[in-house]
């Protein structure tokens, strides 16, 4: 039985197709509206500072967050189906290649999964305020 390919694999294949200059890929989730551009920049800087050859994972308190960055070799492996792209499993299977980046903003671990989450976000005058500090 053939399983459908995840949107992450589709995206990585498209990104990896014919690009020799690819350093890595940031995998960002659509249900994390509290993240701001500076948060994405901070993770990108951490990737560069780590030499571009580690999986970068933000960590808020004791929680792993998103987005993550995969280095070029992991992008190619994931695009070819050589590794599981489920982020938790990928991280668990490659702990020796993971660099946790300690962040001071809960936006990296807050998402909108339920109607209650969405309602709280709508009621807030400042969308980042309910979670981030």
C-alpha positions as CSV (number, residue, x, y, z in Angstrom):
1,X,0.0,0.0,0.0
2,X,1.5,3.3,-1.0
3,X,1.1,6.1,1.6
4,X,0.6,9.7,0.6
5,X,3.7,11.8,0.7
6,X,3.6,14.5,3.4
7,X,3.5,18.2,2.4
8,X,7.0,18.5,4.0
9,X,8.4,15.9,1.6
10,X,6.7,17.6,-1.3
11,X,8.2,20.9,-0.3
12,X,11.7,19.6,0.3
13,X,11.7,17.8,-3.1
14,X,10.6,21.0,-4.8
15,X,13.2,23.0,-2.9
16,X,16.0,20.4,-3.5
17,X,15.2,19.9,-7.2
18,X,18.2,21.3,-9.1
19,X,19.6,23.5,-6.4
20,X,23.2,22.8,-5.5
21,X,23.5,25.9,-3.5
22,X,21.0,24.9,-0.8
23,X,22.4,25.3,2.7
24,X,19.4,24.0,4.6
25,X,15.6,24.4,4.9
26,X,13.5,25.9,7.6
27,X,10.4,23.9,8.3
28,X,7.8,26.3,9.6
29,X,4.3,25.3,10.7
30,X,1.2,27.3,9.5
31,X,-0.6,27.1,12.8
32,X,2.0,29.2,14.8
33,X,0.8,32.8,14.3
34,X,2.6,34.2,17.4
35,X,6.0,33.9,15.8
36,X,7.4,37.2,14.4
37,X,10.0,37.8,11.8
38,X,12.7,38.3,14.5
39,X,12.0,34.8,15.8
40,X,12.6,33.3,12.4
41,X,15.8,35.4,12.0
42,X,17.1,34.2,15.4
43,X,16.8,30.5,14.3
44,X,18.4,31.3,11.0
45,X,21.3,33.0,12.8
46,X,21.7,29.9,15.1
47,X,21.9,27.7,12.0
48,X,24.7,29.9,10.6
49,X,26.5,30.0,13.9
50,X,26.4,26.2,14.2
51,X,28.2,25.9,10.8
52,X,25.1,24.9,8.8
53,X,25.5,21.2,9.4
54,X,23.2,20.6,12.4
55,X,19.5,20.3,12.8
56,X,18.4,23.5,14.7
57,X,15.6,23.2,17.2
58,X,14.3,26.0,19.4
59,X,13.8,25.1,23.0
60,X,11.6,27.1,25.3
61,X,12.0,26.0,28.9
62,X,11.9,22.2,28.6
63,X,9.8,22.1,25.4
64,X,11.1,21.6,21.8
65,X,9.5,24.1,19.5
66,X,9.3,25.1,15.8
67,X,10.4,26.1,13.3
68,X,13.3,23.7,12.8
69,X,16.1,23.9,10.3
70,X,17.5,20.9,8.5
71,X,21.0,21.1,7.0
72,X,21.6,20.3,3.3
73,X,22.4,16.6,3.8
74,X,19.2,16.1,5.9
75,X,17.1,18.0,3.3
76,X,18.4,15.7,0.5
77,X,17.8,12.5,2.6
78,X,14.3,13.7,3.5
79,X,13.5,14.7,-0.1
80,X,14.6,11.2,-1.3
81,X,12.5,9.5,1.3
82,X,15.6,8.1,3.1
83,X,14.6,9.5,6.4
84,X,11.2,10.0,8.1
85,X,10.3,13.7,8.0
86,X,8.1,13.6,11.1
87,X,10.0,16.2,13.0
88,X,9.8,14.5,16.4
89,X,11.1,11.2,15.0
90,X,13.7,12.9,12.8
91,X,15.1,14.7,15.9
92,X,15.0,11.6,18.1
93,X,16.7,9.5,15.4
94,X,19.5,12.1,14.9
95,X,20.2,13.5,18.4
96,X,23.9,13.7,17.7
97,X,23.2,16.2,14.9
98,X,20.7,18.3,16.9
99,X,21.5,21.7,18.3
100,X,18.9,23.0,20.7
101,X,18.7,26.8,20.7
102,X,17.4,28.2,24.0
103,X,14.8,30.8,23.3
104,X,13.0,33.2,25.7
105,X,9.7,33.4,23.8
106,X,6.9,30.9,24.2
107,X,5.7,31.6,20.6
108,X,8.0,28.8,19.5
109,X,5.8,26.3,21.3
110,X,2.4,27.9,21.0
111,X,0.0,27.0,18.1
112,X,-3.6,27.2,17.3
113,X,-5.1,23.6,17.2
114,X,-8.5,24.1,18.6
115,X,-11.5,26.4,18.5
116,X,-10.7,27.5,22.0
117,X,-7.1,28.4,20.9
118,X,-8.5,30.4,18.0
119,X,-11.0,32.2,20.2
120,X,-8.3,33.3,22.6
121,X,-6.3,34.6,19.8
122,X,-9.2,36.6,18.4
123,X,-10.1,38.1,21.8
124,X,-6.6,39.3,22.3
125,X,-5.9,42.9,21.4
126,X,-2.3,41.9,20.9
127,X,-2.1,38.5,19.2
128,X,1.4,37.7,20.6
129,X,0.4,38.7,24.2
130,X,-1.4,35.6,25.3
131,X,1.7,33.4,24.9
132,X,4.8,35.4,24.5
133,X,7.2,36.9,26.9
